Amino acid sequence: MMIIPRENKLVRLYIQLDRSKVNPGTLLLAAQKILAPYTLTYKDCHWWTAYRVGQRIGSKFSAHNRVFLAGDAVHTHSPKAGQGMNVSMQDTYNLGWKLGHIAEELINFDHRFSRLFSGRPSKDLLDKEGIDLNTFKDAFEKGNLFASGIAVDYARNLIVAKDPKSKADALLYEHEEAFVKSRVESFSCKVIGKQQLASKMPIGMRIPSFKVLNQSDARPWHLQELLPANGTWRVIVFAGDLLDRIQFARPDQYVSWIGELEDMQELETFFGAFLRTQI
């Protein structure tokens, strides 16, 4: 059983039961049995439902490259951790801005997470087949960003200047065909961002909404407040702890490149690969 405090002093309980036997009464009895010798009762059941763990994926994601399916319209997952809503919103938004600029782990995470919910709890430390509380907690904490739809890690490509030895690239090369590999290598070898300059802003991932201080008016901002989703590209210059370091952000607030102020020629090369503009 998992217990989650909710708003207005409500409490949500997740309990593993036979789906055909789920109703408020059987849920209460199961919870009481789990919590014994402690007691549990309620005056009013605000909401209850029976979830079924399952994965579905459509055979096509588009029709004639003119109508695109995204989110729950083309893939479904187990209902834990808000994947259905959060991931759907993020991948749809991600598709939208890429189409605007004419640019061309979920399954593994859901597989691990659904097994934790449907598996048998361990009886004691010697029970190796059961799922212990620490394993469940660790998976929940590590998977939180991904379940929120903001932990996508893009491999090196035309608009992501990351080290070719990165984990995301290793996965790409493992699963993609040879012609895709050569294409990626051809357009990304000219510029490589300096990840060591900002280790907490991974290239290829969404910028965390840290609090930053505006040098002009000394006003603190959450970084995402300064990056409205209007389809524009931005160059962000950091002072203070990141003195003389510069970062380039994509329209969806994902980090594309990191370098120093003297690296402007490299930044122009990076832009020139896909934008008709001058810096």
N, C-alpha and C positions, 0 to 999 in steps of 0.2 A: 504494500500500500504506500502511495505517495501522498503527502499532505501539503497543500499549497494555500497559505492565507490569501484571502481576496479582499475586495473593497467592502465597506460597510459591515465589518466584522463577520463576513461570510468566510467559510472554509471549504475548499474543494478537496475531495478524496478521489484518488485513482485506485481502483481495486480490480484485480484480475479475476474474472468470473466467466462461466459459460454464458455466451451471449444470449442464448435462448431463455435463460432463467433470470435475466437482469430486470429488476424493478426496484423501487425505493425500499421495499421491505427486505429483499435479499441483500441489497447493498448494505443496509444498516446491520443486518445479522453478520455479514462477512466482516465488516469493520469492527463490530463488537468482539468477534472471535479473535481477530488479529490483536486488538488492544488489551484483551484480558491479561491480568486481573483488573485493569482500569476500565471504567465504564464510559459509554457514549450513548447519547440520545439527541433528538432534535424536536423542535416544535413544528417547524415548517421546512420542507424540502424546496429550496428556491428553483433548482434546475437539476435534471439528471439525463443521462443518455448512455448509449452503448456504442463504443468505438470498435471498429474492426480494423486490424492491422493489415494493410495491403498496399501494393504498388501497381500502378497502371501507367502505360505510356502509349501515346498515339503512334500510328505507323507513319504519319506525315506531319510536318510542322508548318507547311505552307502549301498553297495551291497556286501554281504557275508563278511563284515568286511575287504575287500581288496581294494575297490574303494570308496573314500569318497568325498562327495559334501560339499562345504563350500561357504560362501559368497553369492554373487548374484546368484550363480548356484542353490541354494536351498531356499533362502528367499529374498524377495524384500520388499522395504519400500517406503514411500513417499519420493520424491527426495529432500526434504529440509535438510539443515545442513550437507550435504555430507555423510549421513549415508551409502549409497550404497557402496561407495568406502572405507571409513575409517573403518567401522565396518567389512566389508568383509576382508580387509587386516589383521586386528587384529585377527579375529576369525580363519582365515586360518593359520596364523603364530602360534597362540596358539595351534591349533590342531597338527601342524607339530612337534613342540618340544616335545609335550607329547607323540606322537607316537614314537619319537626317544628314549625316556626313558621308553617306554612301561608303561605309567601311564594312568590309565583310567580317564532384565529391559527395553531389547531392545523393546519388544512389547508395554509395558506400556509407555515408553518414546515416541515412535512414535505415539501412540494413542493420548497422550496429545498434542504433537507438531502439528500433522496434524489438530487437531480440532482448534488450534489457527489460522492456516492459512485459514481454510475453514469456520470458524465461522463469524458471523456478528459483525463488530466493534461497540462498545458502542457509543451511541449518546451523553450521558452526565453522570454525576456521579450517577444519579438515575437509570440509565439503567443497571439492574442487569443481564440481559440475554446476553447482548453484551460483547465483549472482549475488555478490556481497554488496553491502551498502556503499562502501568506499568506491568500488568500481562504478556503480551507478552514478554516484555524486561526481566522480572525476569525469565521466563521459558527458554528464549534463553541463558541467562548467566549461569543458573544452569545446563542446558543440554549440554553446550559446550564441556565439557570433555567427556561425554558419546558419543556425536555425533562424536567426534574425534576418537573414538574407544579405548580410554585408561582409561576408568572409570569403568572397570569390577571389581567387588568386590567379590572375591572367598570366599565361606563359609569354615569353618574349615574342613580339610580333611588330608589325609596322608602327604601332602607336604605344608600345610598351618597351622601353629601352632598358631591359634588365639583364643581369648576368646569365649567359646561356647555360651555366651550371646550376641554375636554380631548380628547386623541387618541382615547380609547375612545368618547367621545360622538360624535365626528366619524364614526367607523366605524359606530356604531349608526344614526345619522341617514341615512347613505348607503345602508344596506341594508334598514331597516325601513319598514313602511307608515306612512302619515300618521297613522292613528289611534293607533298605538303612540307616535309622536313626541309627539303632543299629550298623551297620558296621562303620559309621562315628564315633560314640561314642567310639567304641572299639579301633580304632587305633589312635585317636587324644587326648585321655585323659591324656597320659603320659607327654606331653610337651605343655605348653602354653606360648607364647611369652609375653614379658612385653611391651605392647603397650605404656604405660605411659612414657617410656624412649625416644620415638621419635613420638610425636603425629601427626606430619605432614607427616609421612611415614606410612600410614595405612597398617597393615598386611593383605595380600590378595589382595592388589592393586599394580599397577605399580609404581615404584619409580619415583617421580618427578625429572626432570633434573635440580636440583639445581646446583649452582656454588660451587665447593669445592676447597680447597687449598691443593695441594700435599705437605706434610710435608718434603719430601726429597729434593725438588728443588724449593719450594715456588711458583710453577706455578699453576694458577687457571685453572680449567677444568669444563666443564659441565659434571655432573656425568655420563650421558648416553654415553659420549665419551669414558669413561673408561670401558664400559660394552659391548663389541662387541657381536653380536648375533651369537656365535659359538657353542652353546650347552653346555657350561661348567657351573658348579656351582661355586659360589663365596662367600667368607666371607669378608665383608667390615668392617674395623675398623675405627671409626671416632674419631678424637681428637678435641681439641678446645672446642666448645660449647657442644659437646656430649662426653666429656671426659670419658674414660673407658667404653664406650658403643660399642656394637658390633651388627652387623646386618647380616643376611643371605639372599642372593638373589637367586631366581630361574634363570634358563637360559633365561627366557623371561623378566628379570628385574622386576619381581613381588616380593614383600616382603613376605618371608615365616616365618620368626621368628626374634624377637628382644630380646636381653638380654645384660647382663654385662659380663666383661671379666672373672669373677669368675664363670660364668655359663657354662664353656666349657663341663662339664660332661653332662649337659642338651642338649647341641648342639650335642654331640656325640650320645646321645639317639635319638635325632630327625633325624640325618643322618642315623643311623642304621636301621630305620624303612623302608627305601626304597633304600638305596645305599650300595653297597658292597665296603666300603672304610673305611679308618681310618683317623682321623684328627690329 
